[in-house]
Amino acid sequence: QMTAPVQPGSSGGAVLNGEGELMGIIVSRLSDDIIASAYGSVPQNVNFAIKLGSLKSFLRRHRVAFNEAQSARAISIETIASDAERFTVRVTCR
């Protein structure tokens, strides 16, 4: 579970830390309509992502090669966004 804002259509998007390293992949957000009808209020920023460790296990199990970052320095949000455009691709499963 994470509290970063997620918009509809963000599933599959990267969750990055302050060094631009992948921390997880967005998979869903809490349904505003269902929660509002059940509890009468809408919590903000209740979203869900697959943890990096689970993602690595999945990729290894399916023999998908990947590189691991060795960075440990804080970088600007602008740099993180720019870098993310280069490694973000659409993935579909059959």
Secondary structure as the mmCIF struct_conf table of DSSP 4:
data_model
#
loop_
_struct_conf.conf_type_id
_struct_conf.id
_struct_conf.beg_label_comp_id
_struct_conf.beg_label_asym_id
_struct_conf.beg_label_seq_id
_struct_conf.end_label_comp_id
_struct_conf.end_label_asym_id
_struct_conf.end_label_seq_id
STRN STRN1 MET A 2 MET A 2
BEND BEND1 ALA A 4 ALA A 4
TURN_TY1_P TURN_TY1_P1 PRO A 8 GLY A 9
TURN_TY1_P TURN_TY1_P2 SER A 11 GLY A 12
STRN STRN2 ALA A 14 LEU A 16
TURN_TY1_P TURN_TY1_P3 GLY A 18 GLU A 19
BEND BEND2 GLY A 20 GLY A 20
STRN STRN3 LEU A 22 ARG A 29
HELX_RH_AL_P HELX_RH_AL_P1 ASP A 32 TYR A 39
BEND BEND3 GLY A 40 SER A 41
BEND BEND4 GLN A 44 ASN A 45
STRN STRN4 ASN A 47 LYS A 51
HELX_RH_AL_P HELX_RH_AL_P2 LEU A 52 ARG A 61
TURN_TY1_P TURN_TY1_P4 HIS A 62 ARG A 63
BEND BEND5 ARG A 73 ARG A 73
HELX_RH_AL_P HELX_RH_AL_P3 ILE A 77 PHE A 87
#
